[in-house]
Amino acid sequence: MSNIVFHRVSGSRRKDKSLDVDDKFISLQNRRDRAMVVKFKGPEEKIMEIYHFFDGLDDMETVPIDIDNTGPVEHYFRGISPIKDDTDDGLPVKNFSVTLQLRRELI
């Protein structure tokens, strides 16, 4: 079991936040143009916590992501989907997705 940590870097230590999410709630899909869709699915309480972290982000805000302690990789926040109701093994769950784009370094 590994975790994915999302960081909100605002430039102010008081506003900076990190969200540590167990990978059992996440699926990753790579898209073209360095975009990635992160899908979240799980119990309402956990999904609402995750949703509120991303809901406050601005378009193109930097979101470093650390997958299983490999070191943070910077992405831009590109958008969030609405929360949907679903079921998993007959149990009610919620899901939504976030689109991120890999930050390109200019040389």
FISEVEX-84715 format. One line per field, with one value per atom (N, C-alpha, C, O): atom name; residue number from 1; chain; x, y, z. Coordinates in pm, 1 decimal. Example, Ala and Ser with C-alpha at 12.3 -4.5 7.8 and 13.67 -1.06 7.14 Angstrom:
% FISEVEX-84715
a <- (N, CA, C, O, N, CA, C, O) $
k <- (1, 1, 1, 1, 2, 2, 2, 2) $
c <- (A, A, A, A, A, A, A, A) $
c1 <- (1319.0, 1230.0, 1320.0, 1423.6, 1285.0, 1367.0, 1290.0, 1340.9) $
c2 <- (-569.0, -450.0, -330.0, -331.9, -225.0, -106.0, 3.0, 113.8) $
c3 <- (780.0, 780.0, 780.0, 846.5, 708.0, 714.0, 787.0, 803.9) $
***
This chain:
% FISEVEX-84715
a <- (N, CA, C, O, N, CA, C, O, N, CA, C, O, N, CA, C, O, N, CA, C, O, N, CA, C, O, N, CA, C, O, N, CA, C, O, N, CA, C, O, N, CA, C, O, N, CA, C, O, N, CA, C, O, N, CA, C, O, N, CA, C, O, N, CA, C, O, N, CA, C, O, N, CA, C, O, N, CA, C, O, N, CA, C, O, N, CA, C, O, N, CA, C, O, N, CA, C, O, N, CA, C, O, N, CA, C, O, N, CA, C, O, N, CA, C, O, N, CA, C, O, N, CA, C, O, N, CA, C, O, N, CA, C, O, N, CA, C, O, N, CA, C, O, N, CA, C, O, N, CA, C, O, N, CA, C, O, N, CA, C, O, N, CA, C, O, N, CA, C, O, N, CA, C, O, N, CA, C, O, N, CA, C, O, N, CA, C, O, N, CA, C, O, N, CA, C, O, N, CA, C, O, N, CA, C, O, N, CA, C, O, N, CA, C, O, N, CA, C, O, N, CA, C, O, N, CA, C, O, N, CA, C, O, N, CA, C, O, N, CA, C, O, N, CA, C, O, N, CA, C, O, N, CA, C, O, N, CA, C, O, N, CA, C, O, N, CA, C, O, N, CA, C, O, N, CA, C, O, N, CA, C, O, N, CA, C, O, N, CA, C, O, N, CA, C, O, N, CA, C, O, N, CA, C, O, N, CA, C, O, N, CA, C, O, N, CA, C, O, N, CA, C, O, N, CA, C, O, N, CA, C, O, N, CA, C, O, N, CA, C, O, N, CA, C, O, N, CA, C, O, N, CA, C, O, N, CA, C, O, N, CA, C, O, N, CA, C, O, N, CA, C, O, N, CA, C, O, N, CA, C, O, N, CA, C, O, N, CA, C, O, N, CA, C, O, N, CA, C, O, N, CA, C, O, N, CA, C, O, N, CA, C, O, N, CA, C, O, N, CA, C, O, N, CA, C, O, N, CA, C, O, N, CA, C, O, N, CA, C, O, N, CA, C, O, N, CA, C, O, N, CA, C, O, N, CA, C, O, N, CA, C, O, N, CA, C, O, N, CA, C, O, N, CA, C, O, N, CA, C, O) $
k <- (1, 1, 1, 1, 2, 2, 2, 2, 3, 3, 3, 3, 4, 4, 4, 4, 5, 5, 5, 5, 6, 6, 6, 6, 7, 7, 7, 7, 8, 8, 8, 8, 9, 9, 9, 9, 10, 10, 10, 10, 11, 11, 11, 11, 12, 12, 12, 12, 13, 13, 13, 13, 14, 14, 14, 14, 15, 15, 15, 15, 16, 16, 16, 16, 17, 17, 17, 17, 18, 18, 18, 18, 19, 19, 19, 19, 20, 20, 20, 20, 21, 21, 21, 21, 22, 22, 22, 22, 23, 23, 23, 23, 24, 24, 24, 24, 25, 25, 25, 25, 26, 26, 26, 26, 27, 27, 27, 27, 28, 28, 28, 28, 29, 29, 29, 29, 30, 30, 30, 30, 31, 31, 31, 31, 32, 32, 32, 32, 33, 33, 33, 33, 34, 34, 34, 34, 35, 35, 35, 35, 36, 36, 36, 36, 37, 37, 37, 37, 38, 38, 38, 38, 39, 39, 39, 39, 40, 40, 40, 40, 41, 41, 41, 41, 42, 42, 42, 42, 43, 43, 43, 43, 44, 44, 44, 44, 45, 45, 45, 45, 46, 46, 46, 46, 47, 47, 47, 47, 48, 48, 48, 48, 49, 49, 49, 49, 50, 50, 50, 50, 51, 51, 51, 51, 52, 52, 52, 52, 53, 53, 53, 53, 54, 54, 54, 54, 55, 55, 55, 55, 56, 56, 56, 56, 57, 57, 57, 57, 58, 58, 58, 58, 59, 59, 59, 59, 60, 60, 60, 60, 61, 61, 61, 61, 62, 62, 62, 62, 63, 63, 63, 63, 64, 64, 64, 64, 65, 65, 65, 65, 66, 66, 66, 66, 67, 67, 67, 67, 68, 68, 68, 68, 69, 69, 69, 69, 70, 70, 70, 70, 71, 71, 71, 71, 72, 72, 72, 72, 73, 73, 73, 73, 74, 74, 74, 74, 75, 75, 75, 75, 76, 76, 76, 76, 77, 77, 77, 77, 78, 78, 78, 78, 79, 79, 79, 79, 80, 80, 80, 80, 81, 81, 81, 81, 82, 82, 82, 82, 83, 83, 83, 83, 84, 84, 84, 84, 85, 85, 85, 85, 86, 86, 86, 86, 87, 87, 87, 87, 88, 88, 88, 88, 89, 89, 89, 89, 90, 90, 90, 90, 91, 91, 91, 91, 92, 92, 92, 92, 93, 93, 93, 93, 94, 94, 94, 94, 95, 95, 95, 95, 96, 96, 96, 96, 97, 97, 97, 97, 98, 98, 98, 98, 99, 99, 99, 99, 100, 100, 100, 100, 101, 101, 101, 101, 102, 102, 102, 102, 103, 103, 103, 103, 104, 104, 104, 104, 105, 105, 105, 105, 106, 106, 106, 106, 107, 107, 107, 107) $
c <- (A, A, A, A, A, A, A, A, A, A, A, A, A, A, A, A, A, A, A, A, A, A, A, A, A, A, A, A, A, A, A, A, A, A, A, A, A, A, A, A, A, A, A, A, A, A, A, A, A, A, A, A, A, A, A, A, A, A, A, A, A, A, A, A, A, A, A, A, A, A, A, A, A, A, A, A, A, A, A, A, A, A, A, A, A, A, A, A, A, A, A, A, A, A, A, A, A, A, A, A, A, A, A, A, A, A, A, A, A, A, A, A, A, A, A, A, A, A, A, A, A, A, A, A, A, A, A, A, A, A, A, A, A, A, A, A, A, A, A, A, A, A, A, A, A, A, A, A, A, A, A, A, A, A, A, A, A, A, A, A, A, A, A, A, A, A, A, A, A, A, A, A, A, A, A, A, A, A, A, A, A, A, A, A, A, A, A, A, A, A, A, A, A, A, A, A, A, A, A, A, A, A, A, A, A, A, A, A, A, A, A, A, A, A, A, A, A, A, A, A, A, A, A, A, A, A, A, A, A, A, A, A, A, A, A, A, A, A, A, A, A, A, A, A, A, A, A, A, A, A, A, A, A, A, A, A, A, A, A, A, A, A, A, A, A, A, A, A, A, A, A, A, A, A, A, A, A, A, A, A, A, A, A, A, A, A, A, A, A, A, A, A, A, A, A, A, A, A, A, A, A, A, A, A, A, A, A, A, A, A, A, A, A, A, A, A, A, A, A, A, A, A, A, A, A, A, A, A, A, A, A, A, A, A, A, A, A, A, A, A, A, A, A, A, A, A, A, A, A, A, A, A, A, A, A, A, A, A, A, A, A, A, A, A, A, A, A, A, A, A, A, A, A, A, A, A, A, A, A, A, A, A, A, A, A, A, A, A, A, A, A, A, A, A, A, A, A, A, A, A, A, A, A, A, A, A, A, A, A, A, A, A, A, A, A, A, A, A, A, A, A, A, A, A, A, A, A, A) $
c1 <- (83.9, 0.0, 89.4, 181.1, 62.8, 141.2, 48.5, -72.8, 107.7, 30.9, 76.4, 190.2, -14.0, 16.0, -11.9, -119.9, 87.3, 73.1, 63.5, 150.5, -43.1, -65.0, -32.4, -72.7, 40.5, 81.0, 19.1, 16.0, -29.4, -74.9, 31.1, 52.9, 96.6, 206.2, 161.8, 159.1, 127.1, 73.7, 177.9, 153.7, 293.1, 393.3, 386.2, 471.7, 285.4, 269.1, 263.4, 178.4, 351.0, 352.9, 220.7, 182.2, 151.5, 23.5, -84.6, -176.7, -73.1, -173.9, -135.2, -220.0, -6.5, 38.2, -28.7, -42.3, -70.2, -136.1, -83.3, -35.3, -93.5, -61.9, -176.6, -239.0, -203.5, -309.4, -250.2, -204.4, -250.4, -195.2, -311.8, -399.5, -311.8, -423.4, -372.5, -276.5, -436.0, -403.8, -436.8, -540.9, -348.9, -369.9, -493.3, -532.7, -554.9, -677.0, -793.9, -894.9, -781.9, -888.1, -860.1, -938.6, -748.1, -701.4, -675.8, -627.3, -709.4, -660.3, -607.3, -665.3, -496.8, -431.9, -444.5, -428.5, -473.5, -479.5, -396.6, -422.7, -296.7, -218.4, -293.0, -352.5, -289.3, -350.9, -241.7, -126.1, -278.8, -179.4, -144.6, -212.1, -40.7, 7.4, 40.1, 14.4, 97.1, 143.7, 32.4, 58.8, -90.6, -203.4, -227.2, -197.2, -281.7, -311.5, -446.1, -473.1, -530.3, -657.0, -641.7, -605.2, -670.4, -664.0, -807.7, -880.9, -847.9, -984.2, -984.3, -902.3, -1077.2, -1091.1, -1224.3, -1326.8, -1223.6, -1346.0, -1334.0, -1234.3, -1437.5, -1432.2, -1550.0, -1647.0, -1540.7, -1649.1, -1666.0, -1570.7, -1789.3, -1822.5, -1729.7, -1683.1, -1702.7, -1620.5, -1481.9, -1434.1, -1417.7, -1283.5, -1286.8, -1202.1, -1383.8, -1393.2, -1422.0, -1369.2, -1503.9, -1532.9, -1407.1, -1384.9, -1325.8, -1199.5, -1107.9, -1049.7, -1096.2, -1012.3, -1068.9, -995.1, -1200.5, -1266.0, -1242.3, -1212.8, -1254.7, -1236.6, -1092.8, -1070.2, -997.0, -857.5, -843.8, -782.9, -899.0, -885.3, -982.3, -951.5, -1097.4, -1199.7, -1153.0, -1200.9, -1061.0, -1012.8, -896.9, -849.9, -850.2, -736.5, -780.0, -891.9, -689.5, -712.8, -656.6, -563.9, -712.7, -661.0, -514.2, -478.3, -431.6, -287.8, -209.2, -90.7, -272.7, -199.8, -108.7, -147.7, 10.5, 107.1, 68.9, 40.6, 68.8, 37.7, 147.1, 139.4, 248.3, 347.1, 283.5, 204.2, 319.3, 265.9, 383.1, 478.3, 374.4, 477.2, 412.6, 330.4, 451.1, 394.7, 489.6, 602.4, 443.0, 517.1, 658.6, 754.9, 669.3, 796.6, 907.2, 1024.0, 871.4, 972.4, 1019.1, 1109.5, 958.1, 992.3, 883.5, 821.1, 859.7, 751.2, 780.2, 891.8, 678.0, 682.3, 574.3, 458.3, 612.8, 519.1, 422.9, 462.0, 295.5, 188.0, 108.0, 111.0, 36.7, -58.4, -197.7, -231.8, -277.5, -418.0, -493.8, -480.9, -574.4, -648.7, -800.0, -872.6, -850.0, -994.5, -1038.3, -962.4, -1164.5, -1223.7, -1364.6, -1437.0, -1402.7, -1537.2, -1632.8, -1588.5, -1761.9, -1857.2, -1848.1, -1803.1, -1891.2, -1895.5, -2016.5, -2125.3, -1996.5, -2105.1, -2124.4, -2029.7, -2247.4, -2277.6, -2252.7, -2276.4, -2204.1, -2173.1, -2188.8, -2221.2, -2166.0, -2163.9, -2037.5, -1985.3, -1989.5, -1873.3, -1902.9, -1912.8, -1917.0, -1956.2, -2085.9, -2101.8, -2177.6, -2307.7, -2311.9, -2418.4, -2197.2, -2191.6, -2189.2, -2126.8, -2255.8, -2254.8, -2118.1, -2057.9, -2071.4, -1945.6, -1965.2, -2065.7, -1869.1, -1867.4, -1742.5, -1643.1, -1749.1, -1630.5, -1627.5, -1730.5, -1507.6, -1484.9, -1344.7, -1268.5, -1310.8, -1176.7, -1118.6, -1190.2, -987.0, -911.4, -819.0, -759.6, -806.5, -713.6, -593.0, -605.9, -476.0, -348.6, -261.9, -273.9, -175.2, -82.4, 58.9, 86.7, 148.6, 287.2, 346.5, 332.1, 412.3, 472.8, 600.1, 687.8, 609.8, 727.6, 829.7, 796.7, 951.9, 1059.7, 1117.5, 1149.3, 1130.6, 1191.5, 1341.2, 1388.2, 1415.1, 1561.1, 1616.8, 1738.4) $
c2 <- (-116.5, 0.0, 124.2, 134.8, 217.6, 340.6, 461.1, 450.4, 573.1, 695.8, 796.2, 793.0, 884.2, 995.3, 1121.9, 1139.0, 1210.3, 1334.5, 1450.3, 1468.9, 1527.4, 1646.6, 1766.9, 1772.0, 1862.9, 1980.5, 2105.4, 2120.8, 2193.5, 2324.7, 2423.8, 2442.1, 2487.3, 2577.9, 2719.1, 2756.7, 2795.9, 2929.4, 3039.8, 3154.2, 3005.7, 3106.0, 3153.9, 3230.3, 3109.5, 3144.0, 3014.6, 2929.6, 2998.5, 2874.4, 2849.0, 2733.8, 2954.6, 2938.2, 2884.0, 2815.1, 2915.3, 2870.5, 2741.6, 2675.2, 2706.6, 2583.4, 2463.3, 2457.9, 2367.5, 2246.9, 2125.5, 2135.4, 2011.3, 1884.2, 1788.3, 1790.7, 1704.7, 1604.9, 1469.1, 1446.8, 1379.0, 1245.3, 1149.0, 1133.1, 1084.7, 999.3, 857.8, 839.4, 760.0, 619.2, 587.5, 629.3, 514.2, 486.3, 400.9, 388.8, 341.5, 263.1, 351.9, 302.5, 483.3, 577.6, 647.3, 731.6, 612.6, 688.0, 597.4, 485.2, 648.3, 588.7, 702.6, 811.1, 676.7, 778.1, 741.6, 625.6, 842.0, 822.3, 930.3, 1049.2, 889.7, 986.9, 1024.0, 939.0, 1150.5, 1203.9, 1267.1, 1275.0, 1311.6, 1376.6, 1515.1, 1566.6, 1572.9, 1705.6, 1714.6, 1816.8, 1607.2, 1602.9, 1620.1, 1655.8, 1595.0, 1605.0, 1471.0, 1365.3, 1477.3, 1357.4, 1378.0, 1484.1, 1274.5, 1276.9, 1188.0, 1070.9, 1245.6, 1172.6, 1149.4, 1244.3, 1022.6, 988.0, 942.0, 859.6, 996.2, 962.0, 892.2, 936.5, 782.7, 707.5, 646.7, 582.0, 668.1, 612.6, 658.6, 713.6, 635.6, 674.8, 827.4, 902.6, 869.9, 1011.8, 1099.8, 1203.0, 1061.5, 1144.5, 1169.8, 1283.2, 1066.1, 1078.8, 1159.3, 1245.9, 1130.5, 1199.5, 1347.5, 1430.3, 1382.5, 1524.1, 1596.9, 1712.3, 1531.7, 1590.5, 1619.5, 1727.5, 1523.4, 1538.6, 1648.2, 1733.3, 1645.0, 1742.1, 1884.9, 1973.5, 1907.9, 2042.8, 2093.1, 2213.4, 2002.2, 2041.4, 2098.0, 2203.4, 2030.1, 2072.1, 2182.4, 2262.3, 2187.6, 2284.6, 2429.1, 2519.0, 2451.5, 2587.3, 2630.2, 2743.5, 2542.5, 2575.7, 2660.2, 2647.5, 2746.7, 2827.2, 2755.8, 2675.6, 2784.9, 2729.2, 2769.6, 2885.4, 2674.1, 2689.7, 2706.1, 2739.4, 2683.5, 2686.0, 2563.0, 2454.7, 2579.8, 2469.9, 2373.5, 2414.4, 2242.7, 2137.2, 2030.0, 1943.0, 2035.1, 1927.3, 1796.2, 1796.4, 1685.5, 1554.0, 1461.6, 1452.0, 1393.7, 1298.4, 1159.9, 1131.7, 1075.0, 940.2, 843.4, 822.2, 785.3, 684.5, 729.5, 654.2, 852.6, 908.4, 909.3, 889.7, 932.0, 939.5, 1082.2, 1105.8, 1177.2, 1318.2, 1391.8, 1335.7, 1517.2, 1592.6, 1628.4, 1666.2, 1615.5, 1655.2, 1761.0, 1738.8, 1875.9, 1987.2, 1971.3, 1938.5, 1995.5, 1995.3, 2123.9, 2188.9, 2159.5, 2269.4, 2211.6, 2109.7, 2275.6, 2238.6, 2292.4, 2409.5, 2204.1, 2244.1, 2236.0, 2297.3, 2163.3, 2158.5, 2042.1, 1949.3, 2050.9, 1950.6, 1918.8, 2008.0, 1792.6, 1751.2, 1760.6, 1770.4, 1757.8, 1750.4, 1613.6, 1515.8, 1608.6, 1481.1, 1402.0, 1457.0, 1271.9, 1183.6, 1071.6, 1028.8, 1025.3, 909.2, 782.9, 779.5, 678.3, 551.1, 441.0, 468.3, 317.2, 205.0, 123.6, 119.2, 59.8, -27.7, -148.2, -135.9, -264.1, -386.8, -367.1, -417.9, -292.7, -270.7, -160.3, -130.1, -99.4, 7.8, 144.2, 158.0, 244.0, 376.9, 444.2, 443.9, 500.5, 575.9, 701.7, 716.6, 790.3, 912.3, 909.1, 845.0, 980.0, 991.3, 1125.3, 1189.3, 1165.2, 1283.6, 1273.1, 1183.6, 1363.8, 1361.9, 1503.0, 1603.1, 1506.3, 1630.5, 1617.2, 1511.6, 1724.1, 1725.3, 1810.5, 1924.6, 1751.7, 1819.0, 1813.4, 1721.4, 1911.4, 1914.0, 1925.9, 2009.8, 1842.4, 1844.9, 1981.7, 2034.2, 2038.0, 2170.8, 2156.8, 2077.1, 2233.4, 2228.8, 2328.7, 2442.6, 2285.4, 2373.2, 2439.6, 2372.6, 2570.6, 2644.2, 2651.6, 2682.1, 2622.9, 2623.5, 2744.4, 2764.1) $
c3 <- (0.0, 0.0, 0.0, 81.4, -90.9, -96.1, -87.5, -105.6, -60.0, -48.7, -152.5, -199.4, -186.8, -275.4, -196.1, -139.6, -192.6, -117.8, -215.9, -301.0, -202.9, -283.7, -195.3, -79.1, -250.7, -174.1, -235.8, -357.9, -150.7, -195.0, -149.7, -29.9, -245.2, -216.3, -252.8, -370.0, -150.7, -173.8, -158.3, -196.8, -102.4, -72.9, 71.2, 115.9, 143.3, 284.3, 364.4, 337.8, 460.6, 538.9, 609.1, 629.1, 646.5, 715.8, 621.8, 665.7, 492.7, 396.2, 324.4, 264.7, 330.4, 264.9, 330.6, 452.8, 248.8, 299.0, 224.4, 111.5, 290.0, 225.5, 250.7, 356.8, 153.2, 163.3, 130.7, 18.7, 226.3, 211.3, 186.0, 270.9, 67.5, 27.3, -0.2, -75.0, 59.2, 34.1, -111.9, -162.6, -178.8, -320.7, -350.1, -466.1, -248.0, -272.7, -311.0, -361.2, -288.0, -325.0, -458.0, -501.2, -523.8, -640.8, -760.7, -746.5, -878.6, -1003.0, -1089.3, -1093.4, -1157.8, -1240.2, -1387.1, -1425.2, -1469.1, -1613.7, -1680.6, -1662.4, -1758.0, -1834.3, -1960.3, -2026.6, -1992.2, -2114.0, -2199.1, -2157.5, -2317.5, -2404.2, -2349.4, -2260.2, -2402.7, -2363.1, -2214.9, -2151.3, -2159.8, -2021.9, -1918.8, -1804.0, -1959.0, -1866.2, -1798.5, -1854.0, -1677.3, -1600.2, -1531.8, -1475.6, -1537.4, -1465.9, -1343.6, -1354.0, -1227.7, -1101.6, -1057.7, -1029.3, -1052.1, -1012.4, -867.6, -826.9, -791.2, -650.7, -629.4, -681.3, -552.9, -525.0, -386.6, -354.6, -303.6, -168.8, -84.7, -136.7, 46.4, 136.3, 137.9, 117.4, 162.8, 154.5, 238.4, 190.1, 361.3, 450.0, 390.2, 391.2, 338.7, 281.3, 151.3, 129.2, 66.6, -61.8, -42.0, -116.2, 55.3, 81.4, 130.2, 93.4, 211.6, 257.0, 137.1, 127.4, 47.3, -71.7, -162.2, -211.8, -183.0, -271.1, -221.7, -301.8, -92.2, -38.3, -54.4, -67.8, -53.2, -78.2, -219.4, -237.9, -318.1, -458.1, -498.6, -587.0, -435.9, -472.7, -453.9, -523.0, -362.2, -336.8, -425.9, -414.9, -513.5, -599.0, -717.9, -767.6, -762.3, -882.1, -1003.9, -992.1, -1121.6, -1245.9, -1260.2, -1239.3, -1295.5, -1315.7, -1184.8, -1188.6, -1069.9, -943.1, -938.2, -981.8, -886.0, -878.9, -767.4, -654.8, -801.4, -705.7, -716.2, -803.0, -629.6, -629.3, -579.8, -485.7, -644.3, -609.3, -579.0, -656.4, -464.8, -424.7, -419.3, -332.1, -513.1, -520.9, -450.7, -495.2, -341.4, -265.8, -228.6, -243.4, -180.5, -133.3, -237.7, -204.3, -364.1, -469.8, -493.5, -573.8, -424.2, -439.5, -514.3, -604.4, -478.3, -541.3, -686.9, -722.6, -768.9, -909.3, -927.4, -892.7, -982.0, -992.3, -1108.9, -1220.9, -1079.0, -1177.8, -1163.4, -1058.9, -1268.9, -1262.9, -1243.4, -1303.5, -1160.4, -1145.0, -1265.3, -1300.8, -1329.1, -1448.6, -1431.5, -1509.8, -1332.8, -1313.1, -1226.2, -1198.3, -1184.6, -1096.6, -1146.0, -1190.4, -1138.2, -1179.9, -1060.9, -946.4, -1087.0, -975.5, -906.9, -966.7, -782.2, -708.8, -755.7, -772.8, -776.3, -819.9, -718.4, -652.3, -707.4, -624.1, -704.8, -825.5, -636.7, -701.7, -598.4, -482.8, -638.8, -545.1, -569.6, -681.1, -464.3, -472.8, -385.4, -263.3, -447.1, -376.0, -298.1, -187.1, -358.4, -296.5, -193.0, -139.2, -164.1, -65.6, -135.8, -241.0, -79.0, -141.8, -128.0, -20.6, -236.2, -238.1, -322.0, -391.4, -314.5, -395.4, -482.1, -447.9, -595.6, -679.0, -751.5, -772.7, -788.5, -870.2, -928.4, -891.9, -1018.3, -1076.5, -1082.8, -1080.8, -1090.4, -1099.5, -1219.0, -1240.5, -1297.0, -1409.4, -1372.0, -1327.7, -1391.2, -1361.8, -1486.3, -1567.2, -1501.2, -1614.0, -1561.3, -1475.7, -1611.8, -1569.4, -1598.9, -1709.3, -1500.8, -1518.0, -1599.9, -1566.6, -1705.2, -1791.7, -1742.2, -1709.1, -1737.7, -1698.2, -1822.7, -1921.0, -1817.4, -1928.5, -1906.1, -1796.5, -2012.5, -2000.4, -2069.5, -2071.1) $
***
